[in-house]
Amino acid sequence: MGKGGQQLTSPLVGAAAKKHADVLIDGDLYDVSTFKHPGGSIVKFLTNNGDATEAFNEFHGRSKKAQKMLKALPKKPADEATLKARGCNGRADLTAGYAKLRAELEAEGRFDPNAGEIAYRVGEVVAMHLLGAYLVMATSYFYAGILVLGIVSGRCGWLMHEAGHYSLTGDIKLDRLLQEVIYGVGCGMSGAWWRNQHNKHHATPQKLKHDVDLDTLPLVAFHARIAAKAKGSFAKSWLKLQCYLFIPVSCFLVASGWQMYLHPRHAFRTKRNRELVSMALRYVLLFGVVFKDLSWGSAFAAYSFYNQIAASYIFTNFSLSHTHLPVSNPDDYLHWVEYAAKHTTNIASSPLCDWWMANLNFQIEHHLFPAMPQFNHKHISPRVKKFFEAHGLEYDVRPYFSCLGETLQNLHDVGHSTEGDKRD
């Protein structure tokens, strides 16, 4: 379990507590009892408990609409008792130090998009798609083409992730457009669904009953308390083999389930026509152009191989930064900085690793400043490390293959925890 978080509860009990709902931001209590958050249920994570200041500012720093909505909510200054119990989530020193560091970085332009970087990132995925299609359609290097297409599909996942945080161009409408088209065509998935789920992860990484990235049954369990929920002998037997199944099988099944059911269903239900068109265009381009000279059986096999490469590439790399680390309890309220320090790890930087993980090997920096263009993470990492050390926090950096080994070992240990070997 994660250490250092406050265990906070609302002073209200019974019926009053059920009706009462407030969020603490910048020393004020905002009444959200009748507020329907456009981004989904994430607001509930810090209702009547904890301090949501950093989370609100990082998620909505570029949104004038969100600022107007906040100002429209009924509010009152938090009293002394509330500030003592919830203010700064028990770490006023981190709040002050974090605000100082962020202000310095903002003054230096570290949050400003870069036109050259945007052109490079978008141009890369376009060029790789063209190369992969050429190799498949016009040369004898068919499998090399499938490999390129699979890798670039995964890299569309990295790129849409940046746009989904509005850190690619800094323009929310343009970033949403780019995310939904890139994710729809490149991965066959819904940007709106991703934003809803991923922001919950960012608000409370590795927190039980909050971080959706821990809610992964029946295909995988990253913690023994999740594995304990598995029902039936088949599910438990599957988990015992999950360290072997995760990369070649489970990643593919997750991606296929998202593409064939979960994401299209969300787009239909929420009337996201642009996303539906982007997803449909993906299959037109693949089956109507790239695989047009193959039989249906061969085309399906080629698509499955391509999809497996893409899924294993993106999901395996994402799993390195959190899944093998400790969790916190549902009633623990950690500081924004503590979540980045105690439940996130960086992967050691090198030119190859920085490219392979699209600068998201700097996950600590990304979780501290999700709205910062990701190419800047490497430049600020020495200062983040110094900031952590000044406040007694570990700055966790691990080699790529060592971290991959720890991730797979954790899957093995968790998978066998259902035999009675319980982990905290």
C-alpha positions in Angstrom: 0.0 0.0 0.0 1.2 3.5 -0.7 2.4 5.4 2.4 2.1 9.1 3.3 -1.4 9.8 2.3 -4.0 11.2 4.7 -7.0 9.2 5.6 -9.7 11.8 5.5 -13.4 11.7 5.9 -16.1 14.3 5.7 -17.3 15.7 9.1 -20.8 15.1 7.8 -22.5 11.8 8.4 -25.8 10.1 7.5 -28.3 11.8 5.2 -26.5 15.1 5.4 -23.3 13.5 4.0 -25.3 12.0 1.1 -26.7 15.3 0.1 -23.5 17.3 0.7 -20.8 17.4 -2.0 -18.0 19.8 -2.1 -14.6 20.1 -3.8 -11.7 22.0 -2.2 -9.8 24.2 -4.8 -7.4 27.0 -3.9 -8.9 27.3 -0.3 -12.5 27.5 -1.4 -15.2 24.8 -1.1 -17.2 24.5 -4.3 -20.7 23.0 -4.1 -20.9 20.2 -6.7 -24.0 18.4 -5.3 -25.9 19.2 -8.5 -23.0 19.5 -10.8 -22.6 17.1 -13.7 -19.0 17.0 -14.7 -18.6 17.0 -18.5 -15.6 14.6 -18.1 -17.5 12.0 -16.2 -17.3 10.7 -12.6 -13.7 11.9 -12.0 -15.0 14.8 -9.8 -16.3 12.2 -7.3 -12.7 11.1 -6.5 -12.1 14.3 -4.5 -15.6 15.1 -3.3 -15.9 15.8 0.4 -12.3 14.7 0.8 -8.8 15.8 -0.1 -7.6 18.9 -2.0 -8.3 19.1 -5.7 -6.3 22.2 -6.5 -3.4 20.7 -8.5 -5.7 18.2 -10.2 -8.1 21.0 -11.4 -5.3 23.3 -12.5 -3.4 20.7 -14.4 -6.5 19.2 -16.2 -8.1 22.5 -17.0 -5.3 25.1 -17.2 -5.9 25.7 -20.9 -9.7 25.6 -20.7 -11.5 28.9 -20.4 -14.8 27.0 -20.4 -13.7 25.0 -17.3 -12.7 28.2 -15.5 -16.1 29.8 -16.3 -17.9 26.7 -15.0 -15.9 26.7 -11.8 -16.7 30.4 -11.2 -20.4 29.7 -11.7 -20.5 27.1 -8.9 -21.6 28.1 -5.5 -18.6 28.4 -3.2 -17.5 29.5 0.2 -14.1 29.9 1.9 -13.0 26.7 3.6 -13.0 27.0 7.4 -9.9 26.4 9.5 -10.9 22.9 10.4 -11.4 21.9 6.8 -8.1 23.4 5.7 -6.3 21.6 8.5 -7.9 18.3 7.6 -7.9 18.5 3.8 -5.7 21.5 2.7 -2.8 20.5 0.5 -3.5 16.9 1.2 -1.3 17.2 4.3 1.8 18.5 2.4 1.8 22.3 2.4 5.5 22.2 1.6 4.9 20.2 -1.6 2.1 22.6 -2.7 4.4 25.6 -2.3 7.4 23.9 -3.9 5.4 22.6 -6.8 3.7 25.9 -7.5 7.1 27.6 -7.5 8.6 25.1 -9.9 5.6 25.2 -12.2 5.7 29.0 -12.3 9.4 28.9 -13.3 8.8 26.4 -16.0 5.8 28.3 -17.4 7.9 31.5 -17.4 10.5 29.7 -19.5 8.0 28.6 -22.0 8.1 24.9 -21.2 4.4 24.6 -21.7 4.4 26.2 -25.1 3.9 24.0 -28.1 6.6 23.8 -30.8 5.6 23.9 -34.5 8.6 21.8 -35.5 7.8 19.1 -33.0 4.2 19.0 -34.2 5.2 18.7 -37.8 7.8 15.9 -36.9 5.3 13.9 -34.8 2.5 14.0 -37.3 4.8 13.7 -40.3 6.4 10.6 -38.7 3.2 8.6 -38.5 2.1 9.6 -42.0 5.5 8.6 -43.4 5.6 5.3 -41.6 2.1 4.4 -42.8 3.1 5.1 -46.4 6.2 3.1 -46.0 4.4 0.1 -44.4 1.7 0.2 -47.1 4.4 0.3 -49.9 6.3 -2.6 -48.4 3.1 -4.7 -48.2 1.6 -3.8 -51.6 4.6 -3.3 -53.9 7.5 -5.3 -52.6 8.4 -8.8 -51.4 9.0 -7.5 -47.9 5.4 -8.1 -46.8 6.1 -9.0 -43.2 8.5 -6.1 -42.8 5.6 -3.9 -44.0 3.2 -5.4 -41.5 5.8 -4.8 -38.8 6.1 -1.1 -39.8 2.4 -0.7 -39.8 2.0 -2.3 -36.4 4.7 -0.1 -34.9 3.2 3.0 -36.4 -0.3 2.1 -35.1 1.3 1.9 -31.7 2.9 5.3 -32.3 -0.5 6.7 -33.2 -1.3 5.7 -29.6 1.6 7.8 -28.3 0.6 10.7 -30.5 -3.1 10.7 -29.7 -2.1 10.5 -26.0 -0.3 13.8 -26.4 -3.2 15.4 -28.2 -5.6 14.0 -25.6 -3.8 16.0 -22.9 -4.0 19.1 -25.1 -0.2 19.4 -25.0 0.4 18.8 -28.7 -0.8 22.1 -30.2 -2.1 23.7 -27.0 -5.4 24.4 -28.8 -8.1 22.3 -27.2 -10.4 22.1 -30.3 -7.5 21.3 -32.7 -5.9 18.8 -30.3 -9.3 17.0 -29.9 -9.7 16.8 -33.7 -6.2 15.5 -34.1 -6.6 13.0 -31.3 -9.9 11.6 -32.6 -8.7 11.3 -36.2 -5.3 9.8 -35.3 -6.8 7.4 -32.7 -9.7 6.5 -34.9 -7.7 5.8 -38.1 -4.5 4.7 -36.5 -5.9 2.5 -33.7 -9.6 2.1 -34.4 -10.5 3.6 -31.0 -12.4 6.5 -29.4 -10.6 9.6 -28.2 -13.6 10.7 -26.0 -13.6 7.3 -24.3 -9.9 7.5 -23.7 -10.0 11.0 -22.2 -12.8 10.0 -19.8 -10.9 7.0 -18.6 -7.3 8.3 -18.7 -8.0 11.4 -16.7 -9.2 9.2 -13.9 -5.9 7.4 -14.0 -4.0 10.7 -13.9 -6.0 12.0 -10.9 -5.2 9.0 -8.7 -2.6 6.6 -10.2 -2.4 3.2 -8.5 -5.3 4.0 -6.2 -7.7 1.1 -5.6 -11.3 1.8 -6.7 -10.2 5.0 -8.5 -7.5 4.2 -11.0 -9.3 2.5 -13.9 -5.9 1.0 -15.0 -6.1 -1.3 -12.0 -9.6 -2.5 -13.0 -8.4 -5.0 -15.6 -10.0 -8.3 -14.9 -10.7 -10.9 -16.4 -7.7 -10.7 -18.7 -5.0 -9.4 -16.4 -4.5 -8.4 -12.7 -1.6 -6.2 -11.6 -2.2 -6.5 -7.9 -3.1 -9.3 -5.6 -6.2 -7.4 -4.3 -7.5 -7.3 -7.9 -6.6 -10.9 -8.6 -8.5 -12.0 -5.5 -11.7 -10.9 -7.3 -11.2 -13.5 -10.0 -14.0 -16.1 -10.0 -13.8 -19.6 -11.2 -11.0 -22.1 -11.9 -10.5 -20.9 -15.5 -10.0 -17.3 -14.6 -7.6 -18.2 -11.8 -5.7 -20.6 -14.1 -5.5 -17.8 -16.7 -4.0 -15.4 -14.2 -1.4 -17.9 -13.2 -0.2 -17.8 -16.8 -0.6 -14.1 -17.3 3.1 -13.2 -17.2 3.4 -15.4 -20.4 0.1 -14.4 -21.9 0.3 -10.6 -21.3 2.4 -9.5 -24.3 1.5 -12.0 -27.0 -2.2 -12.6 -26.1 -3.8 -10.4 -23.5 -2.7 -7.1 -25.2 -4.2 -8.3 -28.4 -7.5 -9.3 -26.8 -7.8 -6.0 -25.0 -7.2 -4.0 -28.2 -9.6 -6.2 -30.1 -12.3 -5.8 -27.5 -11.8 -2.0 -27.5 -11.9 -1.8 -31.3 -14.8 -4.2 -32.0 -17.1 -3.3 -29.1 -16.2 -0.9 -26.3 -15.1 2.1 -28.3 -17.6 2.0 -31.2 -20.3 1.5 -28.6 -19.2 4.6 -26.7 -19.0 6.6 -29.9 -22.5 5.5 -31.0 -24.0 6.3 -27.5 -22.4 9.7 -27.3 -23.1 10.5 -31.0 -19.4 11.0 -31.8 -19.8 11.0 -35.6 -16.3 12.2 -36.3 -14.9 9.3 -34.3 -17.2 6.8 -36.1 -16.1 8.0 -39.5 -12.4 7.9 -38.5 -12.8 4.3 -37.3 -14.6 3.3 -40.4 -12.0 4.9 -42.6 -9.4 2.8 -40.9 -10.9 -0.4 -42.2 -11.6 1.0 -45.6 -7.9 1.9 -45.9 -6.6 -1.4 -44.6 -9.0 -3.9 -46.3 -9.9 -1.7 -49.3 -6.4 -0.5 -50.1 -3.5 -2.1 -48.2 -4.8 -5.7 -48.2 -6.9 -5.5 -51.3 -4.9 -8.1 -53.2 -5.2 -10.7 -50.4 -8.0 -13.2 -49.9 -10.4 -12.4 -47.0 -8.7 -15.1 -44.9 -5.2 -13.8 -45.6 -6.3 -10.2 -45.1 -7.8 -11.1 -41.7 -4.7 -12.9 -40.7 -2.5 -10.0 -41.8 -4.7 -7.6 -39.9 -4.5 -9.7 -36.7 -0.7 -9.9 -36.9 -0.5 -6.2 -37.5 -2.9 -5.5 -34.6 -1.0 -7.8 -32.2 2.2 -5.9 -32.9 0.5 -2.6 -32.3 -1.2 -3.7 -29.1 1.8 -5.4 -27.6 4.0 -2.4 -28.4 1.8 0.3 -26.8 0.3 -1.6 -23.9 3.5 -3.3 -22.8 5.3 0.0 -22.8 2.6 1.8 -20.8 2.6 -1.0 -18.2 6.2 -0.3 -17.3 5.5 3.0 -15.5 3.0 2.0 -12.8 1.7 -1.6 -12.8 4.5 -3.2 -10.7 4.5 -0.4 -8.1 2.6 -0.2 -4.8 -1.1 0.8 -4.6 -2.9 3.2 -2.2 -6.2 2.5 -0.5 -9.5 4.1 -1.5 -9.5 6.3 1.6 -5.9 7.5 1.2 -5.6 11.1 -0.2 -2.1 11.7 -1.4 -0.7 15.0 -2.7 -0.5 15.4 -6.5 3.3 15.3 -6.2 3.2 12.2 -4.1 1.2 10.3 -6.7 4.0 11.1 -9.2 6.8 10.1 -6.8 5.4 7.0 -5.1 3.3 5.4 -7.8 5.2 6.3 -11.0 8.7 5.4 -12.3 10.8 6.8 -15.1 12.6 4.6 -17.7 16.2 5.5 -18.1 16.7 7.9 -21.0 18.6 7.2 -24.2 17.9 8.4 -27.8 16.4 5.0 -28.7 14.3 4.7 -25.5 13.1 8.3 -25.8 11.9 7.6 -29.4 10.6 4.1 -28.6 8.4 5.5 -25.8 7.8 8.9 -27.4 9.3 10.7 -24.3 6.8 9.1 -22.0 9.6 7.2 -20.4 9.6 10.4 -18.3 6.4 9.5 -16.6 7.1 11.3 -13.4 7.4 14.6 -15.3 4.3 13.7 -17.3 2.2 13.0 -14.2 3.4 16.3 -12.6 2.7 18.3 -15.7 0.4 16.5 -18.1 -0.3 19.6 -20.1 3.4 20.1 -20.9 4.6 19.1 -24.4 6.3 15.8 -23.8 9.5 16.7 -25.7 10.3 19.0 -22.8 10.1 16.3 -20.1 13.8 15.4 -20.6 14.9 19.0 -20.2 13.1 19.5 -16.9 13.9 16.1 -15.3 17.1 17.3 -13.4 15.1 20.0 -11.7 12.3 17.7 -10.9 14.8 15.3 -9.3 16.2 18.1 -7.3 12.7 19.2 -6.2 12.0 15.6 -5.1 15.2 15.3 -3.1 14.5 18.6 -1.3 11.2 17.2 -0.1 12.4 13.7 0.9 10.9 12.0 -2.1 12.5 9.3 -4.2 13.1 10.1 -7.9 12.6 6.6 -9.3 14.5 5.8 -12.6 14.9 2.2 -13.9 16.6 0.6 -16.9 14.1 -0.4 -19.7 14.7 -4.1 -19.6 15.1 -4.3 -15.9 11.7 -2.6 -15.5 10.2 -4.9 -18.1 11.5 -7.9 -16.1 9.9 -6.4 -12.9 6.6 -5.9 -14.7 6.5 -9.5 -15.9 7.7 -10.8 -12.5 4.9 -8.8 -10.8 2.4 -10.4 -13.2 3.7 -13.8 -12.2 3.6 -13.1 -8.5 0.1 -11.6 -8.7 -1.2 -14.4 -10.8 -0.1 -17.0 -8.2 -1.3 -14.9 -5.3 -4.7 -16.6 -5.6 -3.0 -19.7 -4.1 -2.8 -17.9 -0.8 0.3 -15.8 -1.1 -1.2 -12.4 -0.3 0.6 -9.1 -1.1 0.1 -5.7 0.5 
